[in-house]
Amino acid sequence: MPKRSAHPATISQERHAGLDISYLRAGDAGPALVMLHGWGAFKELWWMALRDLGRDHRCFAIDFPGHGGSPIGRADTIGGLADAVAAFCDALGLREVALFGHSMGGCVAAELALRRPDLLRRLILVDAAIDAQDMPFFARTYLQPHVGWPALRVSQLLGQAFSPLGARVPHEHGGGWLRPWARRASYLARFDPEGLHRQLRSLFASQGGDRLAQIATPTMVLSGQLDALVPAPLSRRLAARIPGASYVEIPGALHNPMDERPRAFCREARAFLKGEAAAITV
């Protein structure tokens, strides 16, 4: 591994025309890291992690189909999203990847670890929405008959109202709760609601079940201590179902620790990527 630079990595906005996928890239040398965001989120959620980890890794954060600059096409299921990520890695010649998956992206990452273990050397599941039916009832609000679709549209309208504020929040904002929330709300307002709804239905229909015991990639499950959407006990149970997985909580973080507590997040990620015993083995 190359020596870590003293300066944060430069981030470039790129697009793979053949796959119609928009992505961020940071770092020119070192092992490859691929970062997957959650439902209704965006590649810039990883900005501060890219700046840090890109000092000695080649980092890629993609906009999932249906999000940001990536049209949804046929990738409206968890399996379809996993195929899109595999195609991205294949197209860029990425192998022995450390795959980060956040929330819905964690479900996609676990699916990819089962389908294409040849691609991965490490798996980092961040507040991963796996077996989403076990999440709190409010997490299914957008799927409820008669109220789900209006609730999603209202959320997007609220996001539009906060867009002027969210647009003023820099990607490298340093962490916290309020500014990251305003930034996320402004992004949600931009996405196709029908595509989001289809992907959310697929997320809640997917089940890890006994398949998780088949994951052979070294895995860390990371949770925000105060996450209400994927509470820490769910993440701890997830770690217990993956052979040899370790578990870490980020103090003071909610559902987006890479954005809310970026320094602590990167410290734990680096320890795991180096194979150091910084995490608790469940």
N, C-alpha and C positions, 0 to 999 in steps of 0.2 A: 504494500500500500504506500502511495506517495506521502511525503511529509505534509502535514496539515499547514495550509497557508495561514499567515497571520491576519489576512484580510478576508472579509466575507466574499463569497462567490458572486460573480455577476450573473444575472438571470436574463435569459433571452426568451422572447415569445416566438414560438415556431408552430408550423403546421405541416402535417403529413398529407399531401394532396391526394395521394392514392387512397388512403383510409378515411380522409375527411375528418381528421382528428386534430384538434388544437392542443398544444402542450407547452409547458415551460421547461426550460433546460438550464442546468447550472453545473459547473464543474467540467473539466476537460480530461481528468485522469482518475484512476482508482476504480473500485468495484461499482457496479451499477445499482442504483436505487430507483424503484418505480413507486409512485405515490398515487393512491386512489382516494378521491373524496367521497362524501356521502350524498344521500338523496337531497336534491335541491341546492347543493353546494357548488363549488367551483375550484379550479386548480390553484387559484391564488391563495386559498386557505393554507397551503403549504409554504407560503412565501418565506417566512422566517426560518423554517426548517431547511429550505433549499439554500438560503444564504449561508447557513451554518454548515450543514452536512456537505454542501457542494465544495467546501474547501479541500476535501480529500476524497470525494466520491463523484461519480457521474450520475447526476440526479435528473429524473424526469417526472413531472407531475402533469397528468392528462386531464382534460375536460371530458368526462364521460359523454357518450352520445346522449343527446337531449339536454345537455347542459353547456353553458358558455358558448364557445365557438365551434362545438361539435354537433351537427344535426343528428337526430335520433336514428334515422334509417330503420333497420329492423331490430336494433338492439334495445328492445323494450322489455326484456326479461333478465333475470340474474344470469342465466346461462348465456344469453346473447351478449351481455356486458363482459362476461368472462372471456368469451370468444374474441371480442373486440380488443381486450387487453393482450391476449395471446398473440393476435395478429400484429398489434403494435410492437411487441417485443421481437417477434420474428422479423418484421420489416426493418427494424433498426439493428438487428443482429445481436440483441441483448440475451445473454445467458448468465446463469448463476446470479440471478437478480435477488436483491433483498426487496421484498414486496411489502409496502405499507398499505393497509386498507382501513379506512375510517368509516364507521357507521355502516351504511349500505355498502360502501366500498370494502368493508371488512367481510361482508357476506360474499361479495364477488371474489375477493382475494382467497378466501377459504375454498370456494368453488374451483378457482384456478389451481390451487395447491393440490386438489384432488384430481383434476383433469390433466394437468401438465406439470407434474413434479420435476420434470427435467429442466424447467425454466428457473427454478428457485433454489437459493441457498439459505435464505432466511425469510421468515414470515412474521410481520409485526401487525397485530390486530388491535386497532385503537377504538375503544368504545364500539365494538363491532356488533351490528344488528344481525346476529345469527340466531335462528329460531325466534324471529321477531314476534311471534304470537305470545311469547313469554314477557314481552315488554309491557309497561304500564298501559292501562286502557286508553289513556289520552293519546298515546302514540298512534292509535288507529283512527283518530278523529276524521282524517281525510277520506277514510274508506267507509264511514258509516252511511247507510242508506238515507237518502233525502237530505242529509246535512253535510256529507263529506265534500261533495263538489262545491257547494256554495262556500264552505269554510276555506277551501283551497283558494278560491277566487278572492275571497275577502282578505286572506293572508297576502296574496299578491298585490291587492290594492293598497294594503297597509305598507307593503314593501315599496311600492311606488311613492307613497307619501314620504317615506324615510329616505328615498333615493338621494335627494340633495345632501342630506347629512351623511349617509353611507359613502357617497362618492368622495367626500372630504377626508375620509379615514384612510391614511396611507397603508399600503400593504405591510410595511415594516413599522407597525404601531407600538410594538413592545409588549403587548399582552393586555390582560385585564378582561372585563366582561362587557361593558356597555358599548364601547366602540366596535369591538368585533361583532357584537350582535347587530348593530346598525348596518355594518358592512355586509353581513350575511343576508339581512332582510332586503337590502337593495338589489342583491343578485337574484334572489328568489323571484322577484317581480319580473325578471326578464325571460323566464323559461316558459316553454310550451306546456300549459297545464295538462293537456291530454296525454302527452308523453310521460310527464311526471306521474300522472295517475296510474298509467299502465305499469310503470316500473315499480311503483309502491305496491300495487296488487301482487306483483310477482315476488317482491321482497317478503310480504307477509304469507305468501303461499309456500315459500321455500322452507325446508327443514334440514338442519344439520344432522340431527339424530345420531345414529351409530356410525355414520360415515366419517364423523370427525376423528374417530379413533384410527382412521386410515391415513391421516396426515402424517407424513414422515419428515417433513421439513422442520428444522429447529424453529420453534415458535415462541414469541413473547406476546402475551395479552396485556394491554395497557389500558388503564381506566382513569378517567377524571374522578377524583374523590367525591365530588358533589354532583355527578351526572344524574339527572332525574329521568332522562330518556332511556338510557341503557344503564341502570343503576349498577354500582360496583359489585354487588353480590352476583348479578348475572354474569359479569365479566369474569369474576373469580370461578364460577361454576364452568364457564366456557373453558378456561385454562385447565381445569381438572379433567376435561373430556378429551383433550389433545395430548397424546403421549409426550411426556417430558417438557411440556410447556411451562414457562415461567410467567409470573404475574407481578405487575407493578401498578401502583396508584400514584397519580400526580396530585399532590396536596393543593387544594384551592382551585382545582380545575373543574369545569362543568363538562359539557359534551365535546368540546373541541380543544383538548389540551395543547395541541401543536400551535394553536392560535391564541390561547389564553395564558398559557405558561410555557412559552417556547424554549426558554433556557433549560428548565427542568426536563421538558420533553426530549430535547436534543441530547442532554446528558445521559438519560436512560437509553435512548436509541443507540448512542455511540457505545455504551458499555455492552449492550447486547450484540451489536455488530462486531465488536472485538472479541466476543466470546467470554467476556468477564462475568463473574457471578454477582452482578449488581441486583438482580431480581430475585424474587421468592419463587422457588419451585413448588408448584402445587401438588 
